[in-house]
Amino acid sequence: MTAVQPKHTAASVGDTFDSLSPATDEVVGTYPVHTDADVQAAVERAREAARWWASLGFDGRAERLRKWKGVITRRLAQLCQVVRDETGKPIADAQLESVLAIEHIAWAGKHARKILGRQKRSAGLLMSNQAATVEYQPLGVVGVIGPWNYPVFTPLGSIAYALAAGNAVVFKPSEYTPGVGKWLVDAFADAVPEAPVLQLITGFGETGAALTKSGVNKIAFTGSTATGKKIMAAAADTLTPVIIEAGGKDPVLVDSDADLDAAADATVWGAFSNSGQTCIGVERVYVHEKVHDEFVAKVIAKTEGVRAGSDAGAKYGPVTMPSQLAVIRRHIADAIERGGKALVGGVDAVGDRYAQPTVLVDVPEDSEAVQEETFGPTVTIAKVRDMDEAVEKANNTKYGLGSTVFSKARGMELASRLNTGMTSINAPLSFAGIASLPFGGVGDSGFGRIHGPEGLREFARPKAIARQRFTAPIALTTFARKEKTDALVAKLITVMHGKR
Ligand code: NAD
C-alpha cells in the first residue's frame, strides 16, 4: 500500500518557516530560520547574560525561577492551547506535561543551593592539615536542542536544571513546535526582564548544528539516536560536552502475581497515549505464561474505545511527523509477514494523519517491531516461561531508556536487573514525574542525566579546593624532605593499608 503523505510538515519559505497544525495543516505560526551568524550572536549575548545570572547566586536565581513558574502556571491554559495547535494532542495531555514541567522548575530552583553549594570533604589522615571543599560552578552557556513530542516537559527538563545551576541557555526547539519554545522563552523574559538569560533560536537541523559548533559550554540534546550521534561527532571538534537523551524501546514485565487490571491499563495508556510518540512509551510487553492469556484479553478489552482523532471523544491526536507513519506501517507489516498476529488494528490502522491502536502477538524477537523504536500507537506482547526469560528478552535491545515491572513479590529485584536508566514498579512512567529522580538512558538511548541532583550536577563543573589549615608535622611536598620522613610514611601506610 502506498503511503499518502499529508502536507503537515514544517515548511521552509526563504528565511522563515511555517509551523503547521498536524490536525488541520493550518499555519499556526511563522518563525525565522536562524543562520550560523544569528546563532553566534545569540551565544555572545548569552555569555554576557550568564555573568549576571551567575552573580545572582542560588537565592537570587531561585527567586526568579519561582517568578517564571508563577507566570507559566497562571497562563497554563494559553500554553496548553499552543501545544495543542502544534502537536494536535488533547488539551488534558498538554496540561499534564506542563504540570510536571512546572514541578521540575520548582524542584531545581529550590534544591540547587543544597546540591551545588560548597560542601566539605574529608581530607584523610595523611592530609589532615588540609581543609577540603568542593563547589559546583556554572558552565557558562548551555545549548538545549529539543524534540516535538513533549515540547514543554522535555526541553524544560534540561533548561530548568541548567538555569538553576547558574547557566544562561540558548534553546533550539523542534521545527514542529517553535511556537511552544517561543511561548516558554517569552514567559521567562516577563519574569526576568533584566538580561537574555534564556534565548530562543528557531530553524531546522542546520540551526541546531550551528548551535552545536558555536562554542557553548555544553549541549543538552533530546531527540532521535541518529541525530544524537551526529551531534556528538560535531561536538568533538570543539570538545564540547554533550548530554544525549535519545530514543527507547521500553518494555513492561508482567509477573504471575501481578495486578493484571493495573498492568493492562498501564500497557494501554503507556503504548497509545500521545499516539505512541513517547520516548518512555510502552513498546513491548513480556508476560508470565500463567497469566498471559488473561492479560491479553484485558488489554484488548481496555483498548476498545481508545481512538485517535481531534474531536472531544478522541483519546489521542495525530502522528505529528508524517514520515513516522511509514515507519509504523513498516513495523506492523514486517511483524505480520514474519508470523505475528494483530489482535487489534494492523497495517490498515495507520492512516495518513492518525494511527489507531495496534496490539501484536507472536512477533519474532529479532523483528523491527521488537528491536527498533516504532514511536507509534503499537505494542507487542510476548509470553515467557518465567521472569528470568522476561528480563533476558527485555534487555536484549540496543536501547535502555525506561521500563516498567508489574509484580507483587519481586518488583525491586526485577527492576534492578533491567538494563535501563529508569524503572517504575506497579504503575506506568512514574519516575518521570518525581523531580528528585535522575532521568536518562543507556546504550542507544544516550547518556547523561537530567532531573534530580544528578541533573543539576550535569550543568555544573565541580571545583575542588584544598586549603592548608596548619603546617604539617611531616612535610611531604618539598625537596627538603628527609629520609626519616619517607621511612615514617612507609610505616604509616603499612599500618593503614597493609593488613592481610
Ligand atoms: P530529531 O532527532 O529529529 O530532532 C530533535 C532536534 O534536533 C530538533 O530540534 C532538530 O531540529 C534538531 N536537529 C536535527 N538535526 C540536527 C543536527 N545535525 N544538529 C543539531 N540539531 C539537529 O528528533 P525528534 O523527531 O524531534 O524527536 C523524536 C525522538 O526524540 C524520538 O526518538 C524520541 O524517543 C526522542 N525523545 C527522547 C527523549 C528522552 O528524554 N530520552 C524525550 C523525548 C523524545
Boltz pocket constraint, residues with backbone or C-beta under 6 A from the ligand:
constraints:
  - pocket:
      binder: B
      contacts: [[A, 145], [A, 146], [A, 147], [A, 148], [A, 149], [A, 150], [A, 154], [A, 172], [A, 173], [A, 174], [A, 175], [A, 203], [A, 204], [A, 205], [A, 206], [A, 207], [A, 208], [A, 209], [A, 210], [A, 212], [A, 222], [A, 223], [A, 224], [A, 225], [A, 226], [A, 227], [A, 228], [A, 230], [A, 231], [A, 244], [A, 245], [A, 246], [A, 247], [A, 248], [A, 278], [A, 279], [A, 280], [A, 321], [A, 373], [A, 375], [A, 401], [A, 441], [A, 445], [A, 446]]
      max_distance: 6.0
